[in-house]
Amino acid sequence: MNVQATKLELMQLLLDTKEESVLFQLKEVFEKESLREARIREEMEESSKRANRDIKAGRVHTPEEIEERLEKRFGG
């Protein structure tokens, strides 16, 4: 089943329901998902800012340097 068909099916179920508790539960699910997405977006933005600060401060390494460090640490 594709997304559009699922949405249509859910809309029909919403229209047909007479149970307010079901509607509140669904609303809660959407609110939690919205909060989760906002938190992920904030974490990604902060990570990007940290990366930019590291780049500006010269705290960067080439892939070769990373490989060398890993080999020294874990033996390769």
BELSUL-V924722 format. One record per residue. N is the residue number from 1. RES is the residue in one small letter. SS is DSSP state (A for helix, B for strand, O for the rest). PHI is phi in whole degrees, -180 to 180 (none if undefined). PSI is psi in radians with two decimals (999 if undefined). Layout:
BEGIN
n->(N N)
res->(RES RES)
ss->(SS SS)
phi->(PHI PHI)
psi->(PSI PSI)
END
This chain:
BEGIN
n->(1 2 3 4 5 6 7 8 9 10 11 12 13 14 15 16 17 18 19 20 21 22 23 24 25 26 27 28 29 30 31 32 33 34 35 36 37 38 39 40 41 42 43 44 45 46 47 48 49 50 51 52 53 54 55 56 57 58 59 60 61 62 63 64 65 66 67 68 69 70 71 72 73 74 75 76)
res->(m n v q a t k l e l m q l l l d t k e e s v l f q l k e v f e k e s l r e a r i r e e m e e s s k r a n r d i k a g r v h t p e e i e e r l e k r f g g)
ss->(O O A A A A A A A A A A A A A A O O O A A A A A A A A A A A A A A A A A A A A A A A A A A A A A A A A A A A A A O O O O O O A A A A A A A A A A A A O O)
phi->(none -87 -62 -61 -65 -64 -61 -62 -63 -65 -62 -65 -62 -63 -65 -83 -73 -116 -91 -63 -63 -64 -64 -64 -64 -65 -60 -63 -60 -66 -66 -63 -65 -63 -65 -63 -64 -64 -64 -63 -61 -63 -64 -67 -64 -65 -62 -64 -63 -62 -62 -64 -64 -62 -64 -62 -85 81 -89 -133 -139 -76 -57 -65 -64 -63 -59 -62 -63 -65 -63 -64 -76 -110 73 -131)
psi->(2.35 2.99 -0.77 -0.75 -0.69 -0.75 -0.77 -0.73 -0.77 -0.69 -0.72 -0.73 -0.69 -0.77 -0.58 -0.36 2.52 -0.01 1.90 -0.57 -0.62 -0.74 -0.73 -0.69 -0.76 -0.72 -0.72 -0.71 -0.81 -0.66 -0.75 -0.73 -0.70 -0.74 -0.70 -0.78 -0.70 -0.72 -0.75 -0.76 -0.76 -0.74 -0.70 -0.71 -0.75 -0.71 -0.72 -0.73 -0.73 -0.75 -0.75 -0.70 -0.73 -0.73 -0.82 -0.57 -0.04 0.25 1.16 2.74 2.55 2.80 -0.62 -0.71 -0.72 -0.80 -0.76 -0.77 -0.73 -0.72 -0.73 -0.71 -0.76 -0.08 2.21 999)
END
